[in-house]
Amino acid sequence: MAEVAEVTSSQQQQQETPSAPHKLERKWTFWFDKPKQQGAAWGTSLREVYTFDTVEEFWCLYDQIFRPSKLPANADFHCFKSGIEPKWEDPECANGGKWSITTSRKPSLDTMWLETLMALIGEQFDESEEICGIVASVRQRGDKLALWTKTASNEAVQMSIGKKWKEIIDVTDKIMYNFHDDSRSKAGSRAVRYNI
């Protein structure tokens, strides 16, 4: 009888003791870029929202406010590794590029966003050091997700990342990769370097 009492007491203590937060491999930062006002320079409205480094913080944030489909038209929502700004000019992004997919269905945007976030913070990519972050862009012609990477010229790594991302977001449509250098120039803004 004493053993049963000890087991019950031990179980109650475990239930009452809060568990330690589940630390992520690295810190991540959410950024928001509100709709641009005519004539304003790009990036002037880009704001850092919140940096998190635990599973619990992520779910608290996600459950409360972060649904790309609810953003106003022309807004961008970003989740990047802490210390990397979602700009071409950031040293971590300067020689990189992005995998992109467009969707016209809001539920698909939210699902792909969440699946990508979980893959990023859960370190599911073999080349996780190569990834900078993800951008959700809400547009009238179709919403877009873009997975930013560091080294655009490394085709083997980019193809591996693209294949894994396509599997994660569960799409059969082609996804395309653009170098940031090409996107900077108006003439090359639509140049696709790789596709899967």
N, C-alpha and C positions, 0 to 999 in steps of 0.2 A: 504494500500500500504506500509506503514511503517513497518507493521508486516512481510510482505513478504521480505522486504529488510533485516530485522533483522535475519530472519530464514536463508536466503541465506548467509549473512555474518557469522553467527554462523557455518554453514556447511563448508564454506571455511576455517575457522580457524581450525576446527576439521581435515580437510584433510591436512592442512599444518603442524599441530603439530604432530611430530613423537610420536608414542606411546612408553611407557616404555617397556623395554625388558621383556619377559615372563620368570620369574625365575622358575627353576626346584626345586623340593623338596630337591635335594642334588646335589653335584658336581660329575662329571664323568670324567675319564681320558682315552684317547686312548693311547695304547702302540703298538709298532711294534717290532717284532723279525725277523731280516733278516735271510736268509738261513745260517745255521751253517757251519762254515768251519771245515773240518776234524780235529779232535783232540781238538777243542775248547770246553771248559766247557759250559754246558747248562746255559743260562741266561746271558752270557757275552755280547751278542749282543742285549739284550732286552733294548729298549729305550722308555722313556716316550715321547709322541708326543705332546699332547695338553690336557688341562683340560678345561672343559666348564660347565656352570651352567645356561644357558638360552636356550630356544627353538631356538632363532635366531642363536646363535653360533653353535648349533648342525646342523641345516640345512645348514649353510654356510660351515661347515666342510664336511658334508656328500656330498653336491653337488659338492664340489671341488676335493676331493681326496680319499674318503674312500669307495672303492669297493673291497671286498675281492677277487672277481674273477679275478681282474687285478694284483694281487700279484704274485711274482715269486714262483716257486715250492719250497716247504719246508718252506715257510714263515708263520708266525702267526701274526694275528692282533687281538688286545684285546680292550675291553671297560669294565673297572672296576670302581667301586665306588672310588672316590678320596681318597687317603690314603691307599688303598689296592693294593699291587703289585701282578701281575698275576703269583705267585709262590706258590708252596706247602709250602714253608718255612714261608710265611707271616702268622702272628698270626691269622688273620681272616680266612685264608684258611686251616690252619694246620689240623683241625679236620673235614674237609669237604670232598666234592667229586664233581662229575660232571655228569650231564645228557648229553648224546651225541647222535648225529645223523650224518650219513655219506650220502653224495650225490655225484653223478657223473655228475650232470648237473650244470654248472656255473650260469645260470639264477636262479636256485632254491637256490643256496648258497646266492646270493645277496638278493633275496627276503626274505629268512628266516632270514638273518642277519639284514636287515632293520626292519622287523616286530618285531624281538626280541629287537633291540635297542629302538624302539618306546615304546614297552611294559615296558622296564626297566626304561627309563627316565620318562615315563608317570605313573609310579607306579601302573601298572595293576595287579601285583601279590599281593595276600592277605598277603603273607609272604615275602614282599619286604626286610625286615631287614635281612632275611636269605640268600639273594642272594648277591654274590660277584661281578659277572660280566660274560661276554661272550667272548669266543675265537673262531675265525675263523681260521682254519688250512688248508692251500692249500697243497694238496698231489697228487702224480701221481696216486695212487690207488683209490682215492676218497677224496673229500674235506670233512671236518668235522666241525661241530659247537658243542661247549661244553658250557653248562650253569653251572658255578661254584657256589656252595653253601657252607655255613659255617658248618652245623652240620649234617654230613653224617648219624649218628646213629639214628636220629629222622625220622623214616620211614614214619610216618603219614604226616609230613611236606614235606618230599621229594616227596612223592607220589602226594600230592596236587600241588606242584610246577611243577612236571613232567606233570601232566594232563593239567594244565593251559598252559604250554609251548607248548605242543603238539597241543592244540587248537589254540594258537597264530600263530604257524608256519604252521598250516593246513596240517598235515601229518597223514597218516594212518599206515605207517610203525612203527615198534616198536622202541622206544627209550630206551636207557639203562643207568643205573646209576652205577658208580664205585666210591669206596672210594679212596681218595688220598693215604691212607696208603697201599692199595692193589697195586696201580699203582707204588708206589715207589720200590716195590720188583719185580724182573723179573718174579718170579714164579706166582705172583698174578696179573700181569699187565693186564690180560684179564678177571679177575674175575668180574662178573656182580652181583651186590647186589640186585638191583630192576630193573624191566622193565615194561613198559606200552605198 
